[in-house]
Amino acid sequence: MNLMSNVTPRLDRLAPLLSSEPDNLPLHRECVELAMRGGEFPRALEFIDARLARHPGDAESLFARANALIGMRRFEDAIGILKVLEEQGVAPAAVMQNLATCYFGLQRYESARACGDRLIAAGEKSGDVLQLTLTSMHHLGDFDAAVKLADENAAVAETHGRFAGACALLFLDNDDSAKARKFTAIALSKNPDSIDGLLVQATLAASDLESEQAFGQFSRVVQLAPQNGRAWLGLGMLATLAQDFPRACEFLGRATGQMPQHIGSWHALAWAHLFGGDFAGAEKHFAHALELDRNFAESHGAMAAMLAMKGEREAAEREIEIAERLDRKNMSSQFARALLLERTGGPEVTRQFIRDAVRQMARRLPAKPSAVLNDLASRKPRG
């Protein structure tokens, strides 16, 4: 049964009573709790503001107001209230945890982590606090600290599905597939729709070329969280593997929209255009990747591959030289050289290289998200 269907009838019965007894504090608390539990945050805010109009500065009502604003994702407004309560010394741990939640919601990960560190130092090691702190560390790229936190609190993860999911994603990105699998199993046992758990399991399945399972799980993630760029990237790479390039371009376009600074997603999108014969689209997206980082060898190598496919040999060789000066082992310039050799070796050279490259793309999806087409990503993406 829908949660709101459980609470709304009772709330509808109690609300008129509260109107006639506005200073009945237990009744007020129950109405606010029911509205919050049912996701009716604006209604909760009405109850709270009515009480604050009669009792300005009431700490309990101010804290409840911040909670309702968090539910409405009005994080900046909630922070203003929480900072006042923090200065007054009201419920320090609860206020700090809500501040961390607000900073995280605003993607201010350094501030969220700072709050989490303070809570943990004070002995607050609930699964919620650990999850938020570890995920902030993950976003900030501090893998050593995040892994240490996960390892030290593995027992908490055994009983807290969301923290287990955060640990699973962390270990996946840290190339520890054994721990990633372990914590994924916990996360999915607690919640079959754990987004982190599904992402990790889909990524591991794609790495094993179990495309059907991976596609189903990535698809479930985007149903649950359409803004999850990592899942769109996975779907796009699987479509590329299947050589369904129009669909790959569609999925990867969603990925770049959600992760605009992730070079690997732009490379994957450009390769899909290139493999599908859209040179203009490939050039546009490879050029954008170069704008993000002009010292990334794979971007120059990829541009060389596109130029080679267009038959612009001299320009391709110049880009290969730049790419190999930056990194002699970069895969894209090797691809470009193979394409140049194809002029004498026949079209099968190109076709075979593309098949191999796409398979490698799937195997590294994105087991370390610094790789999209072997090593075509420069940052670790998150949703």
Order of alpha helices (4+ residues) and beta strands (2+ residues): alpha-alpha-alpha-alpha-alpha-alpha-alpha-alpha-alpha-alpha-alpha-alpha-alpha-alpha-alpha-alpha-alpha-alpha-alpha-alpha-alpha-alpha
